[in-house]
Amino acid sequence: MQIVKKSEAEYYTGNGYYGYDYPTVDPDINFAVISISTRSPEAGYQVNRGCKELLYIIKGSGNLYKKDSNDVLSFTEGDVIFIDKDELYAFDGNFEAAVPCTPAWTSEQHEYVEE
């Protein structure tokens, strides 16, 4: 069992987004809270090669785009989004989400992909 205090979380920021990564001792799962206020990534798509993401939308709304699909998936507060590993996706909107990943997310397995 482990409790991770917000004061232990690692803050990060970028162009139109910020978040808190909560460190855990378990390589099978981790947790973050993210806030996005623009398109992410700014151009192209992103992909996780090693983990699955589950997003619970705490507040706000937005759209999810999957590469090679014309579908625009709209979401709002209270919705849950599942993103499987190797799915290329992008967000836009203004929202905050709680995000557990399994196995634990790492920057080494995360990629940005041009259109």
Beta strands, then each sheet from edge to edge (+ up, - down):
strand 1: 10-14
strand 2: 17-22
strand 3: 30-36
strand 4: 45-48
strand 5: 52-66
strand 6: 72-76
strand 7: 80-83
strand 8: 89-102
strand 9: 110-113
sheet 1: 1+ 2- 3+ 8- 5+ 6-
sheet 2: 1+ 2- 3+ 8- 5+ 7-
sheet 3: 4+ 9-
end
